[in-house]
Amino acid sequence: MCHDCSAEAPPQPPPSRRSVARLLVAGAGLSALAACTPEGPSPASSAPAGTAPASTSGSARAASGPPSASASASPTGAASAPPATSPATAAPAPPSAASRLSKQYSLTNPASPWLVVNKHRPLKPANYVPADLVQPRVALAVSGEAALLNRTTAAAAERMFAAAAAAGVTMTLASGYRSYATQTATYNGYVSARGRAAADTASARPGYSEHQTGWAFDIGDGGGACSFQPCFAEQPAAVWAKANAHHFGFVVRYPWMLHSITGYYYESWHLRYIGTEAATDMKKRGIGTLEEYFGLKAAPGYP
């Protein structure tokens, strides 16, 4: 729209055929270059850098360095540069993808299946203990509190493990509930050995672990291969869970190449219960993280 229509410039003659031809050739060249641009690595062709020896965050952290805060990751698993817009001019976030589901649950109540715990969202209270911890009737690779889950998660795990067994896949419960005291000891051990900054890349701080909620657990393969290591993603238990866990209400909580959102590198062994409807909707729509699904900010590091 012109602001001073009385001072419009005189009309210009149409471009020549030679000018149009040059523009078309240039456009075709750019299209060809875009089509030849190589894509980033896939989980099948490369593995995340570094490993952690045990499940400590919510579970083990398959990374030796801190998540990058200078890049964002897309739901498809490809890292991308941060947007050019500043927070002051960025477009508002779209509505939560979960808002269309038939039932809605709290994102802050520890007893809610939609609870989101990450480096920006600690448990409240920090020493929360689920009131309904039980030991599921599944193959166990651990004992004591690590063999416990809340009652809802345990029932769903029993159904999932049975379905996996029927498909010829042996799955074990490798790490379940972890108390605040246990997480404190685990985290402090990392701090003593590596320093606080490095510990934060390998273990969740006390009160920030999904394992304390009873809604999450780690799986192992029947053969015990690659436990809590990047190569576990290629084991039958991990492959089957990635393809089928949503039927039983579970998601892989820390997906490939989305550490700039979740704060943790790929953990193919760490499953989180959110309910069948939500898990299936996430799978169908290709949304990889709870942060994106529930319309929350990314949490690559502690504030």
C-alpha positions as CSV (number, residue, x, y, z in Angstrom):
1,M,0.0,0.0,0.0
2,C,1.4,3.5,-0.9
3,H,1.4,6.2,1.8
4,D,1.5,9.1,-0.7
5,C,-0.4,8.0,-3.8
6,S,0.0,11.5,-5.4
7,A,3.7,10.9,-5.9
8,E,3.8,7.5,-7.4
9,A,6.7,6.7,-9.8
10,P,6.0,6.4,-13.5
11,P,5.4,2.9,-14.8
12,Q,8.4,1.0,-16.0
13,P,8.7,-0.9,-19.3
14,P,8.2,-4.7,-19.1
15,P,11.5,-6.8,-18.8
16,S,13.0,-8.1,-22.0
17,R,12.9,-11.8,-23.0
18,R,16.6,-12.0,-22.5
19,S,16.2,-10.8,-18.8
20,V,13.4,-13.3,-18.2
21,A,15.5,-16.1,-19.6
22,R,18.5,-15.2,-17.4
23,L,16.2,-15.3,-14.3
24,L,14.8,-18.7,-15.2
25,V,18.2,-20.2,-15.7
26,A,19.4,-18.8,-12.3
27,G,16.3,-20.2,-10.5
28,A,16.9,-23.7,-12.0
29,G,20.5,-23.7,-10.9
30,L,19.5,-22.8,-7.3
31,S,16.9,-25.6,-7.3
32,A,19.5,-28.1,-8.4
33,L,21.9,-27.1,-5.7
34,A,19.2,-27.4,-3.0
35,A,18.3,-30.9,-4.3
36,C,21.9,-32.0,-4.0
37,T,22.4,-30.7,-0.4
38,P,23.3,-33.7,1.8
39,E,21.2,-34.5,4.8
40,G,22.4,-35.0,8.3
41,P,23.4,-38.4,9.8
42,S,20.7,-40.8,10.8
43,P,20.8,-43.1,13.9
44,A,21.6,-46.1,11.6
45,S,24.7,-44.4,10.2
46,S,26.2,-42.9,13.3
47,A,26.0,-42.9,17.1
48,P,25.9,-40.0,19.6
49,A,29.2,-39.0,21.0
50,G,30.3,-40.5,24.3
51,T,28.6,-42.9,26.7
52,A,27.7,-43.1,30.4
53,P,28.3,-46.2,32.5
54,A,25.0,-46.4,34.2
55,S,21.4,-45.1,34.1
56,T,21.4,-41.9,36.2
57,S,19.4,-39.0,34.8
58,G,16.2,-40.2,34.6
59,S,18.6,-42.8,33.2
60,A,22.2,-43.1,31.8
61,R,23.4,-40.2,29.7
62,A,24.9,-41.4,26.4
63,A,27.1,-38.3,26.2
64,S,30.4,-37.1,27.5
65,G,29.9,-33.4,26.7
66,P,27.1,-30.9,27.6
67,P,24.1,-30.6,25.3
68,S,24.5,-27.7,22.8
69,A,22.6,-24.6,23.7
70,S,23.5,-22.8,20.5
71,A,21.5,-25.0,18.2
72,S,17.9,-26.2,18.2
73,A,16.6,-29.6,17.0
74,S,13.6,-30.4,14.9
75,P,11.1,-33.1,15.7
76,T,12.5,-35.2,12.9
77,G,15.8,-35.5,14.7
78,A,17.9,-33.1,12.6
79,A,19.8,-30.4,14.4
80,S,19.3,-26.9,13.0
81,A,20.6,-23.4,13.6
82,P,18.7,-21.1,16.1
83,P,16.0,-18.9,14.5
84,A,17.1,-15.5,13.3
85,T,14.3,-13.7,15.3
86,S,15.0,-12.5,18.8
87,P,12.7,-13.5,21.7
88,A,11.2,-10.0,21.5
89,T,10.1,-10.5,17.9
90,A,9.6,-14.2,17.7
91,A,6.1,-15.5,16.7
92,P,4.0,-16.9,19.6
93,A,4.2,-20.6,20.2
94,P,1.4,-22.6,18.7
95,P,-1.2,-24.3,21.0
96,S,-0.2,-27.5,22.7
97,A,-0.5,-30.5,20.5
98,A,-2.0,-32.4,23.4
99,S,-4.9,-30.0,23.7
100,R,-7.1,-31.9,21.3
101,L,-7.0,-35.2,23.3
102,S,-10.2,-36.4,25.0
103,K,-8.7,-36.2,28.5
104,Q,-6.4,-33.6,30.0
105,Y,-4.0,-34.1,32.9
106,S,-1.7,-31.9,35.0
107,L,1.8,-31.2,33.8
108,T,3.0,-30.4,37.4
109,N,1.4,-33.0,39.7
110,P,3.8,-35.8,40.3
111,A,0.9,-38.3,40.4
112,S,-0.2,-37.2,36.8
113,P,0.8,-39.3,33.8
114,W,1.5,-36.1,31.9
115,L,3.9,-34.7,34.5
116,V,6.9,-33.1,32.7
117,V,10.2,-33.2,34.6
118,N,13.3,-31.7,33.0
119,K,16.2,-29.4,33.9
120,H,13.8,-26.4,34.2
121,R,10.9,-28.3,35.9
122,P,11.9,-30.0,39.2
123,L,9.6,-32.3,41.1
124,K,7.5,-30.6,43.8
125,P,8.0,-31.6,46.4
126,A,11.6,-32.5,45.6
127,N,11.6,-35.6,47.8
128,Y,8.3,-36.9,46.3
129,V,7.6,-40.6,46.8
130,P,4.8,-42.3,44.7
131,A,2.1,-43.7,47.0
132,D,1.4,-46.8,44.9
133,L,4.8,-48.4,44.2
134,V,4.6,-52.1,43.2
135,Q,6.9,-54.6,41.6
136,P,5.6,-55.5,38.1
137,R,5.4,-59.2,37.0
138,V,8.1,-58.9,34.4
139,A,11.7,-60.2,33.9
140,L,13.9,-58.2,36.2
141,A,17.6,-57.3,35.9
142,V,17.6,-55.4,39.2
143,S,16.2,-55.8,42.7
144,G,15.1,-53.5,45.6
145,E,13.6,-50.1,44.9
146,A,14.9,-50.2,41.3
147,A,12.4,-53.0,40.6
148,L,9.4,-50.9,41.5
149,L,7.1,-48.7,39.4
150,N,3.8,-46.9,40.2
151,R,0.8,-49.1,39.8
152,T,-0.4,-47.7,36.4
153,T,3.1,-47.9,34.8
154,A,3.6,-51.4,36.2
155,A,0.3,-52.7,34.7
156,A,1.2,-51.2,31.3
157,A,4.7,-52.6,31.5
158,E,3.3,-56.1,32.1
159,R,1.2,-55.9,29.0
160,M,4.1,-54.5,26.9
161,F,6.6,-57.1,28.1
162,A,4.1,-59.9,27.4
163,A,3.5,-58.6,23.8
164,A,7.2,-58.3,23.2
165,A,7.7,-61.9,24.4
166,A,4.9,-63.1,22.1
167,A,6.8,-61.4,19.2
168,G,10.0,-63.3,20.2
169,V,11.7,-60.4,22.0
170,T,13.0,-60.8,25.5
171,M,12.9,-57.5,27.5
172,T,14.0,-56.9,31.0
173,L,13.4,-54.1,33.6
174,A,16.9,-52.7,34.0
175,S,16.1,-49.7,36.3
176,G,12.8,-48.5,37.7
177,Y,12.0,-46.2,40.7
178,R,14.9,-44.3,42.2
179,S,14.4,-42.4,45.5
180,Y,15.5,-38.9,46.2
181,A,18.2,-40.3,48.5
182,T,19.5,-42.7,45.8
183,Q,19.6,-39.9,43.2
184,T,21.4,-37.7,45.6
185,A,24.1,-40.3,46.2
186,T,24.4,-41.1,42.5
187,Y,24.6,-37.4,41.5
188,N,27.2,-36.6,44.2
189,G,29.3,-39.5,43.1
190,Y,29.5,-37.9,39.6
191,V,30.3,-34.5,41.1
192,S,33.2,-36.0,43.2
193,A,34.6,-37.8,40.2
194,R,34.1,-35.3,37.4
195,G,33.0,-31.9,38.8
196,R,29.6,-30.3,38.8
197,A,29.5,-29.2,35.2
198,A,30.4,-32.6,33.9
199,A,28.1,-34.3,36.4
200,D,25.1,-32.4,34.9
201,T,25.7,-34.0,31.5
202,A,25.7,-37.5,33.0
203,S,23.2,-37.5,35.9
204,A,20.0,-35.7,36.8
205,R,20.2,-33.5,39.9
206,P,18.2,-34.8,42.9
207,G,14.6,-33.9,42.4
208,Y,14.9,-33.7,38.6
209,S,14.8,-37.3,37.7
210,E,11.9,-39.1,36.0
211,H,12.9,-42.3,37.8
212,Q,11.7,-40.7,41.1
213,T,8.2,-40.4,39.7
214,G,7.5,-44.0,39.1
215,W,6.3,-43.2,35.6
216,A,9.6,-44.1,33.9
217,F,12.0,-47.0,33.6
218,D,14.9,-48.4,31.6
219,I,14.7,-51.6,29.6
220,G,17.4,-54.1,28.9
221,D,17.7,-56.8,26.3
222,G,17.4,-60.5,27.3
223,G,21.0,-61.1,26.3
224,G,22.2,-58.1,28.3
225,A,24.1,-56.6,25.4
226,C,24.9,-52.9,25.2
227,S,23.1,-51.9,28.4
228,F,22.9,-48.1,28.8
229,Q,25.1,-47.6,25.8
230,P,24.4,-46.1,22.3
231,C,24.6,-49.6,20.7
232,F,21.5,-50.6,22.7
233,A,19.5,-48.9,20.0
234,E,20.3,-51.8,17.7
235,Q,19.3,-54.5,20.1
236,P,15.9,-56.3,19.6
237,A,14.4,-54.9,22.7
238,A,15.1,-51.3,21.8
239,V,14.0,-51.8,18.2
240,W,10.7,-53.4,19.2
241,A,10.0,-50.8,21.9
242,K,10.6,-47.9,19.5
243,A,8.1,-49.3,17.1
244,N,5.5,-50.6,19.5
245,A,5.7,-49.0,23.0
246,H,3.1,-46.4,22.1
247,H,0.4,-49.1,21.9
248,F,0.9,-49.5,25.7
249,G,1.2,-45.8,26.6
250,F,5.0,-45.4,26.5
251,V,7.4,-43.1,24.6
252,V,11.1,-43.0,24.3
253,R,11.6,-40.0,26.5
254,Y,15.0,-38.8,25.1
255,P,15.0,-39.3,21.3
256,W,17.8,-39.1,18.8
257,M,19.3,-35.6,18.2
258,L,16.7,-33.8,20.4
259,H,19.0,-33.1,23.3
260,S,18.8,-29.4,22.7
261,I,15.2,-29.7,23.8
262,T,15.3,-32.5,26.4
263,G,18.7,-31.7,27.9
264,Y,19.9,-35.3,27.4
265,Y,21.3,-37.3,24.5
266,Y,19.6,-40.3,22.9
267,E,18.5,-43.0,25.4
268,S,16.9,-45.8,23.5
269,W,16.4,-47.6,26.8
270,H,14.5,-45.0,28.8
271,L,10.7,-45.3,28.4
272,R,8.1,-43.0,29.9
273,Y,4.4,-43.7,30.5
274,I,2.0,-40.9,29.3
275,G,-1.0,-43.0,28.4
276,T,-2.0,-44.8,25.2
277,E,-4.0,-41.9,23.7
278,A,-1.2,-39.4,24.1
279,A,1.6,-41.8,23.2
280,T,-0.2,-42.9,20.0
281,D,-0.9,-39.3,19.0
282,M,2.7,-38.3,19.4
283,K,3.8,-41.3,17.3
284,K,1.2,-40.5,14.6
285,R,2.1,-36.9,14.4
286,G,5.9,-37.4,14.5
287,I,6.4,-35.4,17.7
288,G,9.5,-36.5,19.5
289,T,9.5,-34.8,22.9
290,L,7.1,-34.1,25.7
291,E,8.3,-30.5,25.7
292,E,7.1,-30.0,22.1
293,Y,3.9,-32.0,22.6
294,F,2.8,-30.1,25.6
295,G,3.9,-26.7,24.3
296,L,6.7,-26.2,26.9
297,K,10.0,-24.4,26.5
298,A,13.2,-26.4,25.7
299,A,15.3,-27.3,28.7
300,P,18.9,-28.0,27.5
301,G,20.5,-27.0,30.8
302,Y,19.7,-26.0,34.3
303,P,18.8,-22.3,34.8
